[in-house]
Amino acid sequence: MKDNKSPILDENIETVKVKTTHEKIIPKFCTTINVGLLKSKNVILTMAYNEGPESVALIDRIVIDLEHAKQLKDALDKLINES
């Protein structure tokens, strides 16, 4: 079974203090991701969960710059190729 931990977080977990809330630390199951490019050239990720044919719960919206988007793509490609 594959480890679901982020390699970046694993390497730095002892040196970085992470501020969070109980709601943020619990993973949410995402069934829909919408990816868009803003005028600022940042990437916006909208994550949601389909609760039924006419009901969608928004999980979160995240904006990342293009460099981080490329890093996310590379990490996902690696993860998919290893599975």
C-alpha positions in Angstrom: 0.0 0.0 0.0 1.3 3.4 -0.9 2.0 6.1 1.7 -0.4 9.1 1.2 2.0 11.5 2.9 3.4 14.4 1.0 7.2 14.0 0.5 7.7 17.7 0.9 5.8 17.7 4.2 7.7 14.6 5.4 11.1 16.1 4.8 10.2 19.4 6.6 7.7 18.3 9.3 10.1 18.7 12.2 11.3 22.2 11.1 7.9 23.8 10.1 5.2 24.7 12.5 1.8 24.1 10.8 -1.1 26.2 11.9 -4.5 24.6 11.3 -7.9 23.9 12.7 -9.6 20.6 13.4 -11.8 21.1 10.3 -8.8 21.7 8.0 -6.8 18.7 9.2 -9.6 16.1 8.3 -9.4 15.1 4.7 -12.5 15.6 2.6 -13.4 13.3 -0.3 -13.4 15.3 -3.6 -15.3 14.1 -6.6 -15.0 17.2 -8.8 -12.0 19.5 -9.5 -12.4 22.5 -11.7 -9.1 24.1 -12.9 -9.0 27.6 -14.3 -6.5 30.3 -15.2 -7.0 33.8 -13.8 -6.1 37.0 -15.5 -3.2 37.3 -13.1 -1.8 34.0 -14.6 -2.5 32.2 -11.4 -4.3 28.8 -11.4 -7.5 28.4 -9.4 -8.5 25.0 -8.2 -12.2 24.6 -7.1 -12.8 21.3 -5.3 -16.2 20.0 -4.6 -18.2 16.9 -3.7 -21.2 15.7 -5.7 -23.9 14.9 -3.1 -26.5 14.0 -5.7 -27.7 14.9 -9.2 -28.5 18.5 -8.3 -26.4 19.1 -5.2 -22.7 19.9 -4.9 -20.8 20.8 -1.8 -17.9 23.2 -2.2 -14.9 21.9 -0.3 -12.5 24.8 -1.1 -11.0 27.1 -3.7 -7.3 27.4 -3.9 -5.2 29.8 -6.0 -1.6 28.8 -6.8 1.0 30.4 -9.1 2.1 28.7 -12.3 5.3 27.4 -10.9 3.5 25.6 -8.1 1.0 24.3 -10.6 3.8 22.7 -12.5 5.1 21.2 -9.3 1.7 19.8 -8.6 1.5 18.3 -12.1 4.9 16.7 -11.7 3.9 15.2 -8.3 0.6 13.9 -9.7 2.3 12.4 -12.8 4.9 10.6 -10.5 2.2 9.4 -8.2 0.0 8.1 -11.1 2.9 6.4 -12.8 4.0 4.6 -9.6 0.5 3.2 -8.9 
